[in-house]
Amino acid sequence: MEESLKKIFDDTKIIAAIGLSPNENKPSHKVAKFMLAHGFKIIPVYPKEDFILGQKVYRSLDEIKERVDMVNVFRKAEFAFEILGQIKKRDDVKTLWLQLGIINDKAMEIAQNLGLHAIQDRCLMIEYKKLKLEREAFQRS
């Protein structure tokens, strides 16, 4: 799994964050802010607001015209099917990532059948920090 996570992070530049809250205390905001600070482009998808973290907000994945490498989901597990429907219309998304605490095995199976990397119940920020620390330790040795 760690090797595939390394590949996912190496191949990901643009992340659509579904359910990215403007509230700085929410996990979605903290994770997106961290990833943005570490060189990833974040595209917020949220039903309100015009800008979050200085980035233009979209109402759905369907509205985003630029390339998206990863869809990172901060919504309840049942919304994964709707999001997969939007991903199916695109040819650029490589990864569907359901954040820590979000589990939908059927959606993960569908995502894998679509050829996507499918991650669930893991925090994007935590996994990135772990890999970054491993790389730094390896470089020092």
MARMITI-738892 format. One record per residue (C-alpha): x, y, z; residue in three letters. Coordinates in pm, whole numbers, padded with zeros to 5 digits, always signed. Layout:
BEGIN
XYZALA/...
//
This chain:
BEGIN
+00000+00000+00000MET/+00281+00243+00081GLU/+00428+00206-00270GLU/+00091+00283-00429SER/+00050+00587-00201LEU/+00392+00713-00314LYS/+00282+00675-00676LYS/-00049+00849-00608ILE/+00124+01148-00449PHE/+00390+01161-00722ASP/+00120+01160-00992ASP/-00110+01410-00822THR/-00082+01783-00876LYS/-00447+01897-00876ILE/-00696+01791-00610ILE/-01070+01860-00618ALA/-01177+01875-00253ALA/-01544+01779-00232ILE/-01701+01930+00080GLY/-01416+02172+00155LEU/-01553+02390+00434SER/-01468+02759+00470PRO/-01459+02699+00849ASN/-01091+02695+00951GLU/-01165+02455+01238ASN/-01305+02179+01014LYS/-01078+01892+00907PRO/-01150+01957+00538SER/-01016+02309+00568HIS/-00706+02202+00762LYS/-00622+01922+00518VAL/-00674+02139+00209ALA/-00470+02423+00356LYS/-00185+02182+00435PHE/-00189+02027+00087MET/-00200+02372-00074LEU/+00103+02476+00135ALA/+00286+02166+00008HIS/+00255+02249-00359GLY/-00074+02088-00458PHE/-00342+02287-00636LYS/-00672+02264-00450ILE/-01005+02311-00624ILE/-01281+02355-00364PRO/-01622+02199-00430VAL/-01880+02338-00188TYR/-02245+02449-00216PRO/-02178+02804-00094LYS/-01898+03061-00098GLU/-01715+03203-00396ASP/-01361+03150-00268PHE/-01211+02923-00003ILE/-00837+02938+00077LEU/-00811+03193-00202GLY/-00931+02937-00460GLN/-01243+02967-00676LYS/-01522+02742-00545VAL/-01727+02515-00771TYR/-02067+02364-00689ARG/-01986+02022-00836SER/-01711+01828-01008LEU/-01907+01871-01332ASP/-01841+02248-01327GLU/-01463+02211-01318ILE/-01320+02249-01667LYS/-00950+02211-01582GLU/-00769+01884-01520ARG/-00825+01705-01188VAL/-00588+01429-01076ASP/-00755+01336-00748MET/-01099+01373-00597VAL/-01071+01401-00218ASN/-01409+01355-00045VAL/-01517+01509+00285PHE/-01885+01415+00251ARG/-02085+01126+00393LYS/-02013+00784+00242ALA/-02342+00763+00051GLU/-02241+01064-00162PHE/-01955+00861-00310ALA/-02191+00714-00572PHE/-02299+01059-00693GLU/-01934+01167-00706ILE/-01841+00853-00899LEU/-02112+00943-01152GLY/-01940+01278-01203GLN/-01597+01115-01225ILE/-01722+00875-01495LYS/-01791+01176-01721LYS/-01426+01280-01699ARG/-01111+01120-01835ASP/-00856+01289-01609ASP/-00925+01170-01253VAL/-00682+00898-01139LYS/-00769+00872-00768THR/-01081+00872-00553LEU/-00987+00933-00189TRP/-01248+00911+00088LEU/-01120+01082+00400GLN/-01070+00929+00743LEU/-01398+00793+00878GLY/-01562+00770+00534ILE/-01614+00409+00426ILE/-01803+00285+00122ASN/-01674-00054+00005ASP/-01911-00072-00293LYS/-01800+00271-00418ALA/-01436+00164-00381MET/-01506-00149-00586GLU/-01672+00059-00859ILE/-01382+00307-00856ALA/-01129+00025-00895GLN/-01334-00121-01182ASN/-01311+00222-01347LEU/-00933+00197-01322GLY/-00898+00447-01039LEU/-00680+00429-00732HIS/-00939+00394-00456ALA/-00852+00493-00099ILE/-01095+00512+00191GLN/-01087+00582+00564ASP/-00745+00748+00545ARG/-00647+01111+00587CYS/-00473+01266+00289LEU/-00267+01497+00510MET/-00159+01225+00754ILE/-00055+00989+00473GLU/+00135+01265+00294TYR/+00317+01361+00617LYS/+00415+00996+00679LYS/+00557+00956+00328LEU/+00736+01289+00345LYS/+00899+01195+00677LEU/+01002+00855+00534GLU/+01159+01022+00231ARG/+01347+01271+00449GLU/+01475+00993+00676ALA/+01586+00791+00370PHE/+01768+01091+00223GLN/+01955+01150+00551ARG/+02070+00787+00578SER/
//
